[in-house]
Amino acid sequence: IDGRQNLMTEDHRLTSESERTRLTKMGGPLRDGETRLC
């Protein structure tokens, strides 16, 4: 917009505290380097 980049989405990575919390609440196992398809 107006020649600027805008963040459209957020990466869902285990390094993200909010993503780690979300997955923990869902009861899923957390392993670094694992590929997830939801």
C-alpha positions in Angstrom: 0.0 0.0 0.0 1.5 3.3 -1.0 4.7 1.6 -2.0 5.2 0.0 1.4 5.3 -3.6 2.4 2.6 -4.8 4.7 2.8 -8.0 6.8 -0.1 -10.1 5.6 0.4 -13.3 7.6 2.4 -14.5 10.6 4.6 -17.6 10.3 3.4 -20.5 12.4 6.8 -21.6 13.9 7.6 -23.1 17.2 10.0 -20.2 17.8 6.9 -18.0 18.1 5.7 -17.9 21.7 2.1 -17.5 20.7 2.3 -20.5 18.3 4.0 -22.7 20.9 1.3 -21.7 23.4 -1.5 -22.5 20.9 -0.1 -25.9 20.1 0.4 -26.7 23.8 -3.2 -25.9 24.6 -4.3 -28.2 21.7 -2.3 -31.0 23.3 0.0 -31.6 20.3 3.6 -32.7 20.8 6.2 -30.0 20.2 9.4 -31.0 18.3 11.7 -28.4 16.8 12.3 -29.0 13.1 9.0 -30.9 12.6 6.8 -30.1 9.6 3.1 -29.7 10.5 0.2 -29.8 8.1 -3.1 -28.7 9.7 
